[in-house]
Amino acid sequence: MLIYIVVGSVREGRTAIKVANWVLQATTELAFKDIQTEIIDLKEWDLPLFAGAHPPASGIYDQPKQQQWADKIAQAQAFILISPEYNHGYSPALKNALDYLGKEWQGKSAAYIGYGSTNGSRSIDQIRQVGTQLGLVDSNAVLEIRDIFKRNQTETFEANEFEIKTLKAIIEKLQKYHVR
């Protein structure tokens, strides 16, 4: 099972990449059987603001990067979507990336990691609604990172015991909801 860890922030000095690197390392250390993880960094993808002539649900992809993005997303069976909370919502880069496609999201399990002033709860609430509309299977697996502003002082994200246990539960739920 291939799980993409989607870095939903493109800002300079972003925390999402630190969290994604921790998720990648921790899933390897937890040694899940038949699990592969890969970081998908939206900053590297640099998707222009979606302005296609056809709605993505049509499956007609007319922007150059749109088909490349579709081909990449189609490979995964599940997603861990990481988003900061911006103004009581989730990042516009992540919304844009989700809006680019239609069928590639459908029937695949999703989990959510958020952080911010309310530990990312508002961000996660909104992204779950959009994910459900796109056909992602909500595995009900969520990690809200507490005290991110105090803890984000180094180059790496240092998870606590609760977060490690929650990540393990997230992977288990993604496996459970994975349709083979």
Secondary structure, 3 states (H helix, E strand, C coil): CEEEEEECCCCCCCCHHHHHHHHHHHHHHCCCCCCEEEEEEHHHHCCCCCCCCCCHHHCCCCCHHHHHHHHHHHCCCEEEEEEECECCECCHHHHHHHHCCCCCCCCCEEEEEEECCCCCHHHHHHHHHHHHHHCCEEEEEEEEECCHHHHCCCCCCCCCHHHHHHHHHHHHHHHHHCCC
